[in-house]
Amino acid sequence: MKNTLADFNFFYSFFRPVVDYGTHAHYRSVTIKGRENIPWNEHFIFAPCHQNALMDALLMLCITRQPVVFLARADIFNNPTIAAFLNFLRISPVYRIRDGRDQLGKNEQVFNNSCDVLLKGRPLCLMAEGRHNDKHQMLPLVKGMFRIAGETQKRLGDKPLYIVPMGVDYDEYEQTYSNVCINIGKPIPVQEYMDTYLSNEPVALNQMRETLSVSLKGQMHHVTAKERYADEYAYCHRQTAATLAELNLKNTAWNRFMARKHISEQIAAMSDEQKELCYDQGATYAAELNQAKIPLSFDSSFQWHKLVLNGVLIAVVVAAILSTVGLKFWILSNLIVYLPTHIIAHKLIKDTQFRSSVNYGIRLFATFLYVIIGTIVTIFAVSPIRGLMFLLLGTASAYLTPRLFIFLRDLLYAFRRSIHPHSRIK
């Protein structure tokens, strides 16, 4: 079977910027730290934690302009339409025993293709946990990545291969316009395990897995609690503002992520009695927020002056555009942005981890087609200048309008908190 994963694809190259733009429009902010840890001139594997289905892969594309090849579990390829989109994004299926023992034989070709991708100098991205998780908590790692790494390093000889651990953190998994942070750690050289790999492969695979496991937990917000996961996570949000002040950090999405990570690390070192006290406080805090209909992501680190400043900036930009083109043309230039497409994903998709991915896909393709068709129609029905304006405004609206929604949503949550009787959440 011919391996085309690493080959040049014109349509991929053409549509890739649209996908990247869509990802940045889908999220409130995407913060990436640690790019300097990526060995760009070497062979390497991206190894992120798997937090949010297809969105994890799309975020990896924001890190590099190179085409990235992915492996994903085979069952998500059952739908032909989804399979075509995944193949377009250079995502290849990998088979597990639950897919049927007769399917496992296909993995040999998949692994060979993956090695070829790395040998050609293309980045390969493998979700080491093997399945996504709806918690800020790392699952046990599977061995597939390390088999590919070992076989590739064997073929590379003296040329090094690296595994790059990457923590990915979402404020919200399903809700659009949330914040995402990507924390890239120090690369792990596979060469260090090759002597053991050549003499005792299972031992070497376990050693690589343990090293990556420790490194990944250091790059992500890893909640240590099992039975009381939700209470620890709520406690992390409860203490965010105090931790930012303690560490003298500004109120940014990245610093809030680091603060929550720091709090979980502190809890891990506590006694069982101290942990239970934190969990109880977290449970109470979550109940108060739920009563006020305020999500955890809108936490105690909120600041009024930033909300007002963002609102003023958005208002100025939108007002400048409206004064030039008018309200009707602004709305018509990208009608899709105003549609509650998340409702479709929520009703159709049972797996909460896939809802954001499906909503993203609906909005991206609907917006792309709408803007292109609208531009062509406007060019021929009105004028070329108006057609160009439709294209520019459609692109701008896809990014700016969500920021207006974010402002209005935050304003609502801020109002609910201001009138809530519990002083702790104010």
N, C-alpha and C positions, 0 to 999 in steps of 0.2 A: 504494500500500500504506500502510495507516495505521500510523503510528509510535506504539507504545504503551510504548516503553522508559522514557520519563520520566513516564508517567501513574501516578496513585495505584492501588495494588493492595492490597486488604484482606488477602488471604492472605499476601502478601509482608510487609506490616507486622506481621501476627500472628506469622509464623514467623521473622522476622528476629532477634528476641532469642534464639530457640532456637539459630539458626545461630551467632550471636556467642558464646553461652555454650559451645556445642560446640567452637568454635575455641580458646577459653581452656582448656577441659578437655583438648583434644587436645595442647596444648603445656605444657611445664613452666613457661615464662614467655614473655610477649610484651612486649618493651620498645620503646616508641615515643619517639623524640626528634625535636625540630624542628617540632612542631605549629605553633609561632608563624610558621613560614615559609609556611604555607598561606594564600592570600588568600581567606578565607572569604566575603567580601562581593563578590567579583568572579567572573568566569567563569574556570574553570581545568580543566586536564587533569592527572590523576595519571599520572606516567610512571615506574613502578618497573622495576628490573631483573627479568628473568623467571627465577626460580630453581627453582620447585617447582610447576609445573602449576597446578591449581585452587586450591591452598593460598595462592598469591600473591593471588588475587582475594579469598579469604575474609579474609585479613589486612588488605586495604584497607578492608573493612567495619568493622574494629575502630577505624579512625581517625576516622570520622564517622558520625553517626546518620542522615545523609541517604542516600537510595537512590543507589547508585553504579552507573552503566551501564558495561559492559565490552564489548570486542571480543575474540574469540578465533578461532584458525584453524578453518576449516570442518570439517576431517576428524574432529574430536572430537565433532561433532554427528551422526555416522553412526548411532550407537546411539540408537534412539528414546527409551529410558528416560533415558539420560544427557542427550540433547538437551532433554527436558522439564525436567529438573532445572536445566540451564544457563539455559534461557529463564526459568525461575522466578527465578533469581538475577540476571536482567537482563543476561545475557551473550548477545551477538549474534554470528553467524558472519561472518567475513571470508574472502574466497576468494582463493586463490593459483593460480598457473599450474599447479601440480602437481595441483590439484583439477579441472583441465580448462579449456581455453580458453573453452568454452561457459558456464562458471560465472562468469567474470570480470565479465560484464555486471551481475551482481547487486550488485557492490561499489558501483556508483553510488548505488543506493538505500540501501545500508548507510552510506555516507559522508554522504548527505543526512540520514539519521536521526540520525547522530552529531552533525552540526552543529545539528540541531534540539534535541537534548538539551542541548548547551552554551548555545544561545540562550535556553533556558528556565531557565538558571541551575543545572542539575543537574551534579554532577561526572561527568566521563567518565574512565575509566581505560583506558589503552592500553599494552600491553607493547611497548616500542619495538624490542626485539630480534626480534619476530615469532615466536619459538619459544623454548621453555624450554631451559635448559642445566643439566647435572648437575655443573657446576663453578663455583667461586667466581671467575668470569671472564666479563667482558662480551663478548657476541657483537656483530658489526656491526649497526648499527641500520637498520631498513627505513624507507621514506619515507612510508608510509601515514599515520602520526600527523601528520606535518608538512603533508601535503596538507589533512587535516581542519582543522588549526590555521590554516593560511593562509586557507582558504575561510570558516571561522567568523569570523576576525578581519576579513575583508573585509565580511562582513554586519554585524558589530558596529560598524564605523566607528570612532568615537573611544573607545568603551568597550574597555578592555583585556582581553586574553585571556592567560593565563599557562600555562606548562608547568612542573609541579612535579616535579623529579627525586627519586627515592626509592630508596635502597639497601635491599635486604632480605637478611638473612644468617641462615642456618640452621646450627645445630651439626651436625645430621644431616638429610638429606633424607627418608629413608625411615622411620627409627626414630621411634616415637611418644614423646611426653613429652620432646622436646628443647627447646632455647632458640631464640627468634627475636628478632632485633633489626631495627627499621625506622628508617632514618636519612633524615630529610626535609631536602632541601637548599633553597637559595634559589630562588624562582620565576624562570623565564625569561620575560620579556615578549615576546610574539610581535610586537607593534607595531613593535619595532626592526627587523624584517626585511621590513616590508610594502612599503616603497619598492622594494626589490629584487624582492620577490615579484610586484609588479604589472608590472615591466618585464622580469624574467628569472626565471621561477618555478623552473627547475631549480637555479639558483645559490642562490636563497634557501632552498630545501629542503636543500641540502647545508650551508649555513651553520647552519641550525637544528639539523641532525643533528650536526654537529661540536660545537656548543656543548653540546647535551644529552649527547653522548658523554663529553666532558671532565668535565662536572658529575656524571654518574652514576658514573664511575670514582672520583670524590672522595667519594661517599656510600657506596660498597660496599667490600667486601674484594675487590679486583681483583688476582688472582694473575697476574703478568706472564709467567711461564714458560710456554712452549708444550709442548715435548717432555718437560720434566721438571716438569710441573704438580704431580703428586702429591708429588714430593720437596720442592718449595717449600712446598706447603700443610702437609706434615708438619713441616717446619722451623719454620713459623709457630707450630704447636702446641708444638713442643719449646721454643721461646723465650718462650712466653707468660708463665710465672711470672717469669722474669728481667726481661722488659719491664714487667710490672706493678710490680715493685719499682723499676725504673729511673725510671719515670714517676710513682711514688708513688701508684698507683691501687689501690683496693680490689678484691678478687676478686669481681666480679659478671659476669653474662653480657654486659652492655653493655661493660664495660671489657675483657673478654677479646676481644670482637669488635674493639674499637678497637686493642688491642695487636696482634692478628694483622694488621689493616689497616696499622698503623704498620710492622710488620716487612717486609711486602711492599713498602711504599714505600721502605724502606731498601735492600732487595735490588735494586730497580729502578735505584738510583743506584750500585750496585757495579760493579766491573770483572768481566769474564767469568770470570777466575780465582777471584775471591772468590765469585761466584755458584755456581760449580761446587763449591766447598768447602761452602757452605751446603746445596746440593742433596744432597751426599753424606751430610752429617750428618742431614738430614731423612730420607733413604732408610734409614739405619741405625736411626734412632729409630722409624720406621714398622714396620720389620721386628721390632724388639724388642717393640713393642706387640702386633703381630700374633701373635707367638710366645706372649705372655702372654694372648692373647684379650681385649685391652683396646682399645676404640675410641679414635680420636684425640680425640673430643669430651670424653673423660674424661682431661684432659691434666695437665701438670705444675703447673697452678695449683690443683689439688685441695688441700683443707684438711680434716683429720680432725675438728677441733672443729665445723665447720659441718655436717658429715654427722651427727655425734652430736646436735647441737642440733636439726636438722631431724627426726631420728628421734624425739627426746623430744617435740617439739611435736605431731607426727603421732600418736604413741602416746597422748598426753593427750587429744587431740580424739576419737580413735576410741574410747578407753576410756570417755569421758564419754557418748558416744552408745550404746555397747554396754551400759553399765550401765542405760540408760533403756529401750532397746527390745529388747536381746538380739541375739546373733550371728546367729541364723537370719533374723530379720526384716530385719536390716541387709543380709545377703547377698541375700535374696530381693527386697528393694526395688529392686535394680538388678543383676540377674544378668548382664546384657550386659557390664558392665565387666570381669568376670573371664574373659571368653572371648577366646582368642587370634585375634581377627579379622584381624590382620595376616598370618596364614598364608594366608588366603583371597586377599587382595590379592597376596601374593608369588607364589602359584601361578598365578593367573589373568591377571595383568598383566605383559606382557613389558617395557614401558617403565617403568624404575625410577622415573622422575619422576612417574608417575601412581599409584604404589602408595600413597603417603601419602594422596592425594586419595580413592582408592577406599576405603581403610581408614577414613578419616574419614567418608565417606558411609555406609558400612555401620554404623558405631558410632552415628552421629548418629540415623539413622532407626530402627534397631533399638532404641536406648535410648529414643527419644521414644515410639515405639509401645508398647514394653513398659511404660514408666512410666504412660502414659495408660490403657492397658487394665488394668494391674494396679491402678491407683487406682480405676477404675470397678468392677471385680470386687470389690475389698476393701470398697468403700462398700456394695454391695448384699449381699455374702456375710457380712460381719463387722459393720462399723459405719462411719458417716461419719467419726468421729474417726480410726479406723484407716486409712481411705482417705486422709485428709488427711496422716497420718503417712507413708503409703507414698509419696505425691507429694513431700513434703518430703525424705524420706530418699533417694528415687531421685535427686532433683536434687543433693543434697549428695554422695551416693556417686559420682556421675559426675565430680565434681571432686576429692573427697578420696581415693578409692581409688587413682587413678593416682599421687597423691603418695606413697602407701605403696609402690607398685610402683617408683617412682623411687628411694626410699630403699633398698629391698632390692637393686635393680640396682646402685646406687652402692656399696653395702656389698660386693657381690660383686667389683666391679672393684677396689675399694680393697684387698680381701684378696689378689686376684691380684697386684696391684702389690707389696704388702708382702712376698710370698714369691718375687718374681722376682729372679733373680741379677743382672740389670743395674741398677746403682745409678742410672743416668741417669733411669729412669722411675719411681723411687720418690719 
